């Protein structure tokens, strides 16, 4: 039987073997499933380009359309970065080790055959484990010896404000509109130790006569 015109000139990745050419009059008649099974696997993969594309798109949609996906951008439902780090370091090999009574050694990539060099068998105890302490309920954060309750914000220095979240503290620099008011509110020592204050208020302290420090010309403070 002659090869149909629609099948001529196509590479091995898309055209079934000669047996398939004998069964179909046109390439468009090939069933998706049987055609996908006959494709040459992609480099490093188990399926061809058609199934690879379908699987990839489906998994992408499952992630983006599931509002409870654990890697979403919603801080109310997603895991923290520290928790995601623990999840990502656990392999299927470690899961098998933790859930069986007789397995003491296993290849690093559980789906692949053992290989002394590429995929050696390892002791279960040497595989990375998950640190469940990252899932402990956080009730407060401590930043520079200042304790902040979850959901509240505190000024940890004259020019830095920190908010305690379930994922940890989030700190940001404060914009200082009146450096003279800042100097009257906080001690000169605490202001000098705050690098954010130094950047914003150096010019003001040079003209502020009531502020002085033991050493001359430190951020504009002067004994004169």
C-alpha positions, 0 to 999 in steps of 0.5 A: 500500500502506498503512503498517503500524501498527508504522511509523506515527508513527516519525521519519525516523531509524528508518523507511526511505523509502517504498520500504522501507515497501512492502517490509515488513509490519512495522517488526520485519521490517526487516533490520538492515543494510539498515535501518541503511543507510537511517537519517539520519546523526547530526550530524557522523557518517556513520552513523545511531544504530543503526550508531553505537551498534553501532560505539561499543559494539564499539570500547569492548569491544575496548579494555576486553577487550584486556589489551594495549591501549596505553591500559590501566591496567596499567603493565607493558603500557601506554605511558607518558603521554609516549609516549601524548602522542606517539602522539596528536599524529600524524594520518593525514595525517602517516602518509601523508606519511611513507610516500609518496615523492611527497606534499609537501602534504596536507589536515590531515584526510586523510579530508575534502576540502580546504578553504581555510579548514576543511581547508587543504592543508599541507606535510608538514614542518609536521605534528607528528612522533612523538618516538621518544626517548620509547621509549628504555629507561630504566635510571635516574632523576635527581631533585635530583642523586640517581641512582636505578636502575629498580626501586629507591627512594632518599631524595632528602631527609630527608622525601621518597622517590622510586622509579624506574619505567620511566615515570619517578620517582614521589615521595612524602612520608614520614610522620615519627613521630620528629622528634628522631630525624630531627634527629639523622640529617640536618643541620639545613640539609637539614631546613630545605630540605625543606618536608615536614619543615617541615610535620611537625616545626616543633613539635618543633624549637621544643623541641629545644635542640641545633639552631640556625641563624644566624637566630632563629625559622626553623621553631622553630630558635633560637640560645638 
